[in-house]
Amino acid sequence: MLSVILLMQLAVGAFAQESFEPYIPEEQMPDVVECVPAPPQDPSSEFDHDILRYMWGKQQRKDPARLQMAIRDAVWNLDSTLVILGEPFGLKVSKTDTPAIYEVLTRGITTIENIRFKPKAHYFRIRPFAYFKEPSIFPQDDDWLATEGSYPSGHTIRAWACALLMAEINPAAAGAVFARAWASGESRVISGCHWQSDVDASRPVASIGYARLQTSAAFRAQMALAQEEFRRLIKCCQPSK
């Protein structure tokens, strides 16, 4: 298991820009501000729940294994996401070994997660660590993270989008993949970088993007190739009788 120090090092620079061509331009994706409720007001009973979950997250950091998972989940790199969710998916995904699956996942996730920009800018919600004037588990990133809105969670959208696409490729692994993607969202609460309501909103936000993605003919064609590639590779890996 990777040490906490090594994982912290991996998280540094974890938000480097990636470039994958979306199937649908951002401006043609649904406007999340129009279809998802605003984040909880402060004060409100909903915001009280966010505070309680923030405190819960701080307690979770005392568990070394869960802290390691939260740090690993924070790496903003699609290849890292594919490795993490590739474990329950049942196949190692890479540009070299699974080119069709890699393309539909990277381009599909990029298409879906691009819908986060409008609500982040519109609400510009303060992040938990900034609200409480405490460091997150990534203090080296806190200054610039505070300049970006907290609602919704881009990491959670990414993980949930990946799970939706992986479940379409391998339905048999759907339960395990979604369970891991759910834990990835909770990691954002544990990190102190997102409120629970940010994470809760992000899953339906990803589903909205996924539904729009289905209307792309290019995506549908690539998904068919990915499904065929998966069936072929799994068949090759099965022991002969």
N, C-alpha and C positions, 0 to 999 in steps of 0.2 A: 504494500500500500504506500502511495506517495506521502511524504511527510507534509505537515502543514506549511513548513517554510518553503518547500519546493512548489507546492500548490499556490502559495502566495506569489511566488516569482512568476508562475505561469499566468496568474491573473493580472500582473502588471502589463499594461499595454493591451489588455484583453479587448479593448474596444476599437482596435484598428479597423480602418475602413475595408470592406470587402466589395467585390464587384461581380455580381451575377445578374445577367439580364432577366428582368421579370417577364412573365408571359403577358401581363397586362400593366400598362403604365399606371403609376401612382394616382394620377389625376382621374383615371377611369375606375378606380376602386371606390367602394361605398364610403361615404363620409361618416365616420364613427360618431362624431359629435351629434349627428342627427338621429342615430339609432340606439345609442347606449346612454343610460342615465349619467348625469354628472357625478363626480365623486362626492362623498359625504361632506356636509358642512361642519365646521367647527364653531360652536359645539352642536352635537346631536348624539342620539343614542348609537347611530351607526359609526360615528367617529370614536365614540367611547370603545366600541368593539375593536376598531383599528388600534387604539392605544393598548388594549388588553393583549392583542395579538403581537404587537411590538414587544411587549414585556415577555410574552411567551417565546418569541424568537430569541431574545437575549438569553433566556434559560437554555434553549436548545444548543447554543454555542458552547455550553459546558461539556457537551458530548463530543469528544474528539472526532468520532466517525461522522457524525452529522455535520460538524463544522467543515470537515474535509469535503463532504459532498457539496455543501453550499459554496465553497471556494471553487471547486471544480465546475459547478454549474454556472458560475459567473463568467467564465471565459467566453468573450464575445467573438467566437470564431465558428463558422458553420461546420468545419471539419471536426471540431471538438464536439459540437452538438451531435453530429452523426455518429461519432464514436460512442458517446454516452448512451444515446437511444438505440444505437446499433446492437448493443448488448442484449436487450430484451427482444429486439427485432429479429435476431437469429442469424444475422449475416453481417460480416464486416463490410462496410460501405466505403468505397474509395473511388477516386477519379480513374484510377488505373484498372482496378479489378472489377468494378461494377459501374461502367461508364453510363449506361442508360438510367440506372437507379440514381446515381450521383447527380446526373443532370436534372432529372425531374424533381429531386429533393431540393437541391440548391436553388434552382430557378423558382420552384413552387413556393418554398419558404420565403424567398425574397419577395415574391409577389404579395404574399399574405401579410408579411410583417411591415411592408411599406405603409399600411393603413394606420400605423401608430403615430405618424408624424403630426397629423392635424389635431388629434385630441391632446397630445403632449403640449403642443404650442398653445392651443386654445385655453386649456385649464391651467397650465403651468403650475401644477400642484407641487407644494414643497415636499421634499423627501423626509422620511422619518428621522434620519440621523441629523438633518439640518433643523428640523422642528424641535428636537430635544437638545440640540447643541452638543451632541455626542458623536464620536467617530463610528463609522460603519466598520465592518470587518476588512474594508479596503481603504484605510485612511489616506493612502497615497492618491486615491481617485476622488476623494470627497469634494474637493474644491470645484472641479469641473462637473462632477455629477450634479451638484447643486444648481448648475446653470441649465439643466434639462428637466422638464416636467416629469413628475413621478407617475402620472396617470395617462394611459395604462402602462403595464410592465412589458417592455420590449423583449426581455428574456423569456417571460412566460408565453408571450405570443409566439415567439420562435419555437420553443419546446412543444407547445400544443399544436402548432402548424406541422411540425415534423412528425408528431404522433399521428395526426390525421392522415398525412400522406403515407406514412409507413403502414398504417392499418389498411389503407386501400391496396397497398402492394402485397401485404401479408396479413390477411384478416385473422389468421390463427393466433397471431402474436398481439392482437389489438389490446387485450386486457393488460398484459405486462407492459406494453409500450406506453399506454395511457397512465398506468400507475407510476411509471418512472417520470413521465412528463409532469404529472401532478406534483410529485415530490420536488421537481425542479422549480416549479412555481413557488412552493413553500420555502425553498432556499432563498428566494428574494426577500421574504419576510425575515428569515433568520439573519440574513446579511445586514439588515437595517436599511437597505436601499429602497424598499417598497413597502407600502401599507398593504394590509390584507385585501382591502377593497380594490387596490390596483390590480392585484393578482387575480381576484375573483372576476373582475371585468374582462381581463385579458383572454380568458378561455373562450367566452362567446365572441369576443372581437376576432379571434383567430378563426372561429367557425364561420363568421360572416365573410371574412376574406376567402376562406376555403370554398364556400358556396359560389362566390363570384368567379373563382379560379376555374370551376367546373365548366364555365361557358367558353373557355378558350379552346379552340380546335387544336392548336399547337400543343397545349398541355395534355389534352385527351390522347393525342397521338403518341406523345412521349410517355405518358403513363402506361399505355398498352405495351410499349417496348420494355418499360421497366418491369411490368408484371411478367412478361415473357422471360426476361433475363433472370428474374428471381426464380421462376419455376425451373428453368434450365439449370441454374446453379445449385439449387436445392436437390434436384434429381441427381446431379453428378456427385453430390456429397453423401447421398444415401448409400449405405452398404449393400452390396449385391447379395442376392439370395442364392 
